Amino acid sequence: MSMLDWNNYRQQLAGRIGEIAKLSPDTIKGYQALSAAGQKSDLLGAKVRELIALAVSVSLRCDGCITVHTAAAVKHGATREEIAEALGVAVTINAGATLVYSSRVLDAHEQLINS
């Protein structure tokens, strides 16, 4: 049993983003320019870019990004195992960031008790 109907969600999202495009076309044009910028050089290739996008999507907790980039990753030949490896990188980076920010808490605490 699926957690969400990702295909339906992706279609709903496209519809809502279409509404935003009508209301604010320059916003969408700017987004599309950013999205296309990495594709021009194509040094990483579409599949690797989509795997990176999935790791970032999870880190940012963006369901819309997850559904769009999962579909694109599959379209570009990403396997379940490759996706899992990319997600493992996301888990590691997020855990590492938590450790870094934990050290900042200790630093703030030290400064507060010594001032």
Secondary structure, DSSP 4 states (H G I P E B T S, - for coil): --SS-HHHHHHHHHHHHHHHHHH-HHHHHHHHHHHHHHHHH-SS-HHHHHHHHHHHHHHHT-HHHHHHHHHHHHHTT--HHHHHHHHHHHHHHHHHHHHHHHHHHHHHHHHHHT-
